[in-house]
Amino acid sequence: DSQPGPTANQENGTLVLPLFPLGAVAYTPGSTQVLNIFEPRYRKMYNDILMTGGRRFVTTMVNPDEGDELAAVGVVLYLEDLKEVSEQTNDAVKYVCSHKVLDSRVRILQILNQGDSSTRETYLKCEVQELVDDDEGQETSELAQLEAAVRDSLRDVADMQDSGKEDVRFSRDAVGKLDAGRGVGTGSLWGVVELWKNFLDARAQAAGRKVQQDVQNRLIKYLSDKNAGDSKEMPQSVNLSELPPDLQRDVRTLRDRVMEDVGPLVEEQTAGVQRLVQASSHAERLQLFERIVANEKSRLTARKTLKNTLASLEDKFAAPAAEKPDDKS
């Protein structure tokens, strides 16, 4: 990359780049990301990377479970487009920025101005070194087998989702065209991981919508029963504390259920993807991702078993009711 701007150390092959930690978010190489910029320190960062012409900065995950510790490996974002939107947003948002996540991952060697993390007066800068796979350039039969295992697992998942009539599922035709090779793009493992992130996001949203609908149905039934025969319209909003204790308990149970469903999906989207980013080789990434897909296969198998069990119980208890006793009168 011949873009000017970042400070390079020719002796040890390191770079000094701006650092933009993005909370519990993990980006994959080759993906496209859009950020809304509103904090003063990051407004300054974008002004600086535009002025220098470098247009690059590092982002990495912040782990809230580890005292907001920064992950040791990050990715580099390249600013492709920036729109000034301060007038439209009454300066709540300054820029809407589109970025390409570059192919290379970087190891963060040190934060150069750690003290600015607490004052938030300016953005952080870090010294980084490109992270190269241990098996770079080694296209072995073992790697080919690992890539084939990922492809086969994805096809198994698509078949299981289809037969189980899952609300959110992969297209079997689309999955059949996927590959798990090195590099970035649609024919790469990183492309598959980005697709998997979108799948997890869709599943989390679907789970949230279902529970929200369940809560609404319970509230509507309660209000309808309460206001039966009353000509007054039902209230526009309801305070949870004003509901009967049993209904409050049911609403909280439904909310807890969605957190139980969504929590593992969020962990997989964040810490799970970060583990892939930090993997030391393409082989390790393939093995990690294959385990993620295997977990989905286990979930689908468990759901199928539960459905079959419930169906069997329904048939068992419905059978006597279907039989008519002989009329001996």
Residue pairs with C-beta under 8 A, 6 or more apart in sequence:
1 56
3 53
3 54
3 55
3 56
4 52
4 53
4 54
5 49
5 52
5 53
5 54
5 55
5 56
6 15
6 16
6 17
6 54
6 56
7 15
7 16
8 14
8 15
8 16
9 15
9 16
9 127
12 129
13 129
13 130
14 109
14 127
14 128
14 129
15 106
15 127
15 128
15 129
16 112
16 125
16 126
16 127
16 128
17 54
17 56
17 57
17 58
17 76
17 106
17 125
17 126
17 128
18 45
18 48
18 49
18 57
18 58
18 123
18 124
18 125
18 126
19 57
19 58
19 59
19 60
19 74
19 108
19 111
19 123
19 124
19 125
19 126
20 42
20 45
20 57
20 58
20 59
20 77
20 123
20 124
21 59
21 60
21 61
21 62
21 70
21 124
22 35
22 59
22 60
22 61
22 62
23 61
23 62
23 64
24 61
24 62
24 63
24 64
24 266
24 270
25 59
25 61
25 270
26 61
26 269
26 270
26 271
26 273
26 274
26 277
27 33
27 59
27 75
27 77
27 101
27 277
28 75
28 101
28 190
28 193
28 194
28 197
28 273
28 276
28 277
29 75
29 101
29 102
29 103
29 104
29 105
29 184
29 190
29 277
30 100
30 101
30 103
30 183
30 184
30 185
30 188
30 190
30 191
30 194
31 101
31 190
31 194
32 98
32 99
32 100
32 101
33 77
33 98
33 99
33 101
34 96
34 97
34 98
34 99
35 96
35 97
35 99
36 93
36 95
36 96
36 97
37 43
37 46
37 93
37 94
37 95
37 96
37 97
38 92
38 93
38 94
39 120
41 116
41 120
41 121
41 122
41 123
42 123
43 94
43 95
44 122
44 123
45 57
45 123
46 79
46 82
46 94
46 95
46 97
49 55
49 56
49 57
49 79
50 79
50 82
55 78
55 79
56 76
56 77
56 78
56 79
56 102
57 76
57 77
57 79
58 74
58 75
58 76
58 77
58 106
58 108
58 126
58 128
59 74
59 75
59 77
60 70
60 71
60 72
60 73
60 74
60 75
60 108
61 70
61 71
61 74
61 270
61 271
61 274
62 68
62 69
62 70
62 71
63 69
63 70
63 71
63 271
70 108
70 111
71 108
71 274
71 277
71 278
72 107
72 108
72 278
73 105
73 106
73 107
73 108
73 131
73 274
73 277
73 278
74 105
74 106
74 108
74 128
74 277
75 101
75 102
75 104
75 105
75 106
75 277
76 101
76 102
76 104
76 105
76 106
77 99
77 100
77 101
77 102
78 99
78 100
78 101
78 102
79 97
79 98
79 99
80 98
80 99
80 100
81 97
81 98
82 95
82 96
82 97
82 98
83 95
83 96
83 97
84 94
84 95
85 93
85 94
85 95
85 96
86 93
86 94
103 183
103 184
104 130
104 131
105 130
105 131
105 277
106 128
106 129
106 130
106 131
107 128
107 129
107 130
107 131
108 126
108 127
108 128
109 126
109 127
109 128
109 129
110 126
110 127
111 117
111 124
111 125
111 126
112 124
112 125
112 126
112 127
113 122
113 124
113 125
114 124
116 122
116 123
116 124
117 124
133 182
133 280
133 281
133 282
134 280
134 281
135 143
135 281
135 282
135 283
136 282
139 182
142 283
143 282
143 283
143 286
146 180
146 283
146 286
146 287
146 290
147 179
147 180
147 181
147 189
147 286
149 286
149 290
150 180
150 189
150 192
150 286
150 289
150 290
150 293
151 178
151 179
151 180
153 290
153 293
153 294
153 297
154 170
154 175
154 178
154 192
154 293
155 172
155 175
155 176
156 297
157 170
157 175
157 293
157 296
157 297
157 300
158 169
158 170
158 171
158 172
158 175
159 172
160 297
160 300
160 301
160 304
161 168
161 169
161 170
161 300
162 169
162 172
163 304
164 300
164 303
164 304
164 307
166 300
167 206
168 199
168 202
168 203
168 206
170 199
178 186
178 187
178 191
178 192
178 195
179 187
179 188
179 192
180 188
180 189
180 192
180 286
180 289
181 187
181 188
181 189
182 188
182 189
182 282
183 190
184 190
184 191
185 191
189 282
189 285
189 286
189 289
192 289
193 273
193 276
193 289
196 289
196 292
196 293
197 269
197 273
200 265
200 268
200 269
201 265
201 269
203 265
204 261
204 262
204 265
204 266
207 258
207 261
207 262
207 265
208 258
208 262
210 258
211 254
211 255
211 257
211 258
211 261
214 254
215 251
215 254
215 255
218 247
218 250
218 251
218 254
219 238
219 243
219 247
219 251
222 243
222 244
222 247
223 234
223 235
223 238
224 234
227 234
240 248
240 251
241 248
243 251
268 292
272 292
275 288
276 285
276 288
276 289
279 285
279 288
